[in-house]
Structures are given as structure tokens and as C-alpha cells.
Amino acid sequence: MGKVSEITVGLRSSIQEVIRETEISNKMNDVNKVAVVTGGSAGLGFLIAQALLRQDYFVVIVGRSEERLREAARQLEAGSVKGVAFQVADVTVSSDAKLVFDEVLKNQGRLDVLVNCVGQSDRGQIATLTVDRLNELINQNVVSAMLCCQSAIELLEKSGGVIVNIGSLAAKVSPRFLGGYAIAKHALAAMTGQMRLELRPKGIHVGLVNPGPIRRSDAGSRYDNQLDASLPDQAKKPGAGARISGLDPQRVVNQVLRMIRKRKPDILIPGYLRYLIAAGQATPRFGDWLLMKFTSGK
Ligand SMILES: NC(=O)c1ccc[n+]([C@@H]2O[C@H](COP(=O)([O-])OP(=O)(O)OC[C@H]3O[C@@H](n4cnc5c(N)ncnc54)[C@H](OP(=O)(O)O)[C@@H]3O)[C@@H](O)[C@H]2O)c1
């Protein structure tokens, strides 16, 4: 008899536990998930913000120009069920980056996803790259992401959240005529890899999405004022004239969502380049040959 009553008590407490877990999980599903997208007022960041809204996230977009943010938030809000907020901040400045997440804590109370999309490309040769320009590119592409990650850790630890840093094909290879861009994106890749290991015990996932050149209406003219006589005309093209077709931006956005969903560490778009890059790294002379062949030059 004693044994039967022990089993009954055990069964009852197991059932109570299942009920408690179901209640917690229902509560979690009810909670509004919150995402911050830096650089969400334009380009790829805007499209990522739009996609996260469609995935039922409450989205906070961040940028320096209030006017641009206000207009982007208006457009995003038009098609969304969940809300959009914006925060004016220059995320290369530590106090600004901190403010973004202090405001999220105060207003939304939680954070599930951080997408660091602020970044800037470049045109030029290393022979003429100035220290000021390199510092600017490092600030835009690396320091911005580092400061936001640091300020978001406490919130993301509570949700077991995800950080997506937006890298580039230039985080994997160093083609000609990209000025200081490949240096900066390689540094971002290094930071992302180290952070992934260091934040794993806190339950935070950190990944890097690396797109090749993305199709956009101003693609052929964005770098007009950075071109000097030492550069071939092709260098003004997307990817500084890399012979690779421009990516559909939605394809990149889908990979960002895939990284969040599956906690992928590193995604390259287009994916087939991973094998060429690995072959080039294993055999550097072959890697150089590939880059010379598939980029334009005099
Ligand atoms: N476009 C491509 O072909 C391509 C290819 C591969 C990778 N990527 C990467 O994708 C990301 C987005 O590129 P994109 O070309 O789509 O960008 P974009 O159109 O130039 O937009 C940049 C966004 O970042 C904001 N921003 C810039 N500096 C900021 C700062 N210091 N603090 C806060 N916000 C800032 C801008 O708003 P404000 O100016 O108002 O601040 C804007 O919302 C970058 O990391 C880029 O390296 C782009």
C-alpha cells in the first residue's frame, strides 16, 4: 500500500509539473518578442526590420537621422500588426549605444534579437588608404556592433536571445579596390567568432551573415565621389567590379531569419562560394588567381 501511495504522490507532482511547464510555455508564446535593428532606416536594415515585423516581433530601428527614422517607421507601421519604435543614436558612440538598450529595457522590457546592420563600404587601394578613413570604417563596421552587443548582453541573457552581425563577402576574402572595407569586415568576423564562444555560457547566440553585393537602385553610383584615377571604372560597380551577380535583397533577409531561427553561426550568400573560398585558403596562390580573375582591373 505504501508503495502505491508513493507512486500516486509522484504521479500527481509530475502532472502538476507538466501543467506548470505548459503555463510557462503558453506565457512565453504570449509575450511580444522584441528586436533591435541598427541601420533599420534604410537599405538592408529596413528590409530586415520589415521581415521581423512580419514574424511578429516588436521592432526598434536605430539610426542617426531622426527624419529618416520617422519616415521608415511610418512605412513599416503601415503594414504591421505589432508596433515599431525608433531610437536616434550614433552607435559608434558608447553612450548612444547604451541609451538604445536602456530605452528598450524601460519601454519594451525585453530583447530577443539584435541585428547589427550599420556598416559602410569603401573604394580605393591600400596604398592610398588614410588612417582617418580606416578608423571611420572600423568605427562603422566593428565598433558599432561591439558597443551594441556589449550593451545588449544583460537583456539577451534573460531571453536566451540572438545577435546577428551583418558581415560581407569582404569578411571572407580581400579583393582589390575595396579601400579599407575588407580590413573592417574581417575584424567584425573575428569579433563575432570570439563573442559567440564567450556568450555561449550565457545562452546568447552570435552569428555573422555574409552577403555578396546586393542589388539596389543606386548600386552603380554610390561610390562615384571615392573614385580616383588609379582605379578602373569597374571599381565603382557593386563589389568593386567582382564578377558576381547582385543578390536579391530578400534572399539576404531570408538568411538573416534562418540564422535567428536555427542559431546558425555563419552564413555566406551565395553559399557555393564557401567551397571556392576554402580552396583559395588551402592554396593561397589559387586563391589569388581566383580573385584576380573574378575582379576587374587594369
Ligand atoms: N549594400 C550591399 O551591397 C552590401 C553587401 C554586403 C554587405 N552589406 C552590409 O549590409 C549592411 C547595410 O548596408 P546598406 O548598404 O544596406 O546600408 P545603407 O543603405 O547605407 O544604410 C545604412 C543604415 O545605417 C544607418 N547608420 C549609418 N551609420 C550609423 C551610425 N553610426 N549609427 C546609427 N546608424 C547608422 C543609416 O542611417 P543614418 O545615416 O541616418 O544614420 C542607415 O539606416 C552594412 O553592414 C553593409 O556593410 C551591404
PDBQT file of the ligand as one rigid body, heavy atoms in Angstrom, charges set to zero:
ROOT
HETATM    1  N1  LIG A 301      24.705  47.026 -49.930  1.00  0.00    +0.000 N 
HETATM    2  C1  LIG A 301      25.411  45.945 -50.223  1.00  0.00    +0.000 C 
HETATM    3  O1  LIG A 301      25.602  45.548 -51.402  1.00  0.00    +0.000 OA
HETATM    4  C2  LIG A 301      26.008  45.118 -49.092  1.00  0.00    +0.000 A 
HETATM    5  C3  LIG A 301      26.648  43.905 -49.384  1.00  0.00    +0.000 A 
HETATM    6  C4  LIG A 301      27.170  43.160 -48.333  1.00  0.00    +0.000 A 
HETATM    7  C5  LIG A 301      27.060  43.617 -47.035  1.00  0.00    +0.000 A 
HETATM    8  N2  LIG A 301      26.449  44.809 -46.782  1.00  0.00    +0.000 N 
HETATM    9  C6  LIG A 301      26.360  45.273 -45.406  1.00  0.00    +0.000 C 
HETATM   10  O2  LIG A 301      24.992  45.439 -45.100  1.00  0.00    +0.000 OA
HETATM   11  C7  LIG A 301      24.830  46.495 -44.141  1.00  0.00    +0.000 C 
HETATM   12  C8  LIG A 301      23.818  47.515 -44.647  1.00  0.00    +0.000 C 
HETATM   13  O3  LIG A 301      24.307  48.051 -45.856  1.00  0.00    +0.000 OA
HETATM   14  P1  LIG A 301      23.387  49.006 -46.763  1.00  0.00    +0.000 P 
HETATM   15  O4  LIG A 301      24.179  49.282 -47.983  1.00  0.00    +0.000 OA
HETATM   16  O5  LIG A 301      22.030  48.406 -46.873  1.00  0.00    +0.000 OA
HETATM   17  O6  LIG A 301      23.349  50.308 -45.827  1.00  0.00    +0.000 OA
HETATM   18  P2  LIG A 301      22.773  51.778 -46.166  1.00  0.00    +0.000 P 
HETATM   19  O7  LIG A 301      21.732  51.713 -47.213  1.00  0.00    +0.000 OA
HETATM   20  O8  LIG A 301      23.964  52.677 -46.386  1.00  0.00    +0.000 OA
HETATM   21  O9  LIG A 301      22.075  52.173 -44.788  1.00  0.00    +0.000 OA
HETATM   22  C9  LIG A 301      22.847  52.365 -43.637  1.00  0.00    +0.000 C 
HETATM   23  C10 LIG A 301      21.916  52.498 -42.439  1.00  0.00    +0.000 C 
HETATM   24  O10 LIG A 301      22.700  52.604 -41.250  1.00  0.00    +0.000 OA
HETATM   25  C11 LIG A 301      22.398  53.841 -40.576  1.00  0.00    +0.000 C 
HETATM   26  N3  LIG A 301      23.669  54.281 -39.965  1.00  0.00    +0.000 N 
HETATM   27  C12 LIG A 301      24.845  54.505 -40.597  1.00  0.00    +0.000 A 
HETATM   28  N4  LIG A 301      25.792  54.829 -39.703  1.00  0.00    +0.000 NA
HETATM   29  C13 LIG A 301      25.200  54.803 -38.479  1.00  0.00    +0.000 A 
HETATM   30  C14 LIG A 301      25.655  55.040 -37.163  1.00  0.00    +0.000 A 
HETATM   31  N5  LIG A 301      26.926  55.361 -36.914  1.00  0.00    +0.000 N 
HETATM   32  N6  LIG A 301      24.781  54.921 -36.127  1.00  0.00    +0.000 NA
HETATM   33  C15 LIG A 301      23.485  54.566 -36.365  1.00  0.00    +0.000 A 
HETATM   34  N7  LIG A 301      23.000  54.325 -37.597  1.00  0.00    +0.000 NA
HETATM   35  C16 LIG A 301      23.845  54.445 -38.643  1.00  0.00    +0.000 A 
HETATM   36  C17 LIG A 301      21.880  54.751 -41.690  1.00  0.00    +0.000 C 
HETATM   37  O11 LIG A 301      21.053  55.800 -41.202  1.00  0.00    +0.000 OA
HETATM   38  P3  LIG A 301      21.701  57.248 -40.831  1.00  0.00    +0.000 P 
HETATM   39  O12 LIG A 301      22.623  57.602 -41.973  1.00  0.00    +0.000 OA
HETATM   40  O13 LIG A 301      20.540  58.153 -40.679  1.00  0.00    +0.000 OA
HETATM   41  O14 LIG A 301      22.435  57.039 -39.564  1.00  0.00    +0.000 OA
HETATM   42  C18 LIG A 301      21.047  53.740 -42.477  1.00  0.00    +0.000 C 
HETATM   43  O15 LIG A 301      19.846  53.461 -41.807  1.00  0.00    +0.000 OA
HETATM   44  C19 LIG A 301      26.235  47.054 -43.914  1.00  0.00    +0.000 C 
HETATM   45  O16 LIG A 301      26.798  46.470 -42.780  1.00  0.00    +0.000 OA
HETATM   46  C20 LIG A 301      26.978  46.637 -45.154  1.00  0.00    +0.000 C 
HETATM   47  O17 LIG A 301      28.373  46.549 -44.935  1.00  0.00    +0.000 OA
HETATM   48  C21 LIG A 301      25.908  45.573 -47.768  1.00  0.00    +0.000 A 
ENDROOT
TORSDOF 0
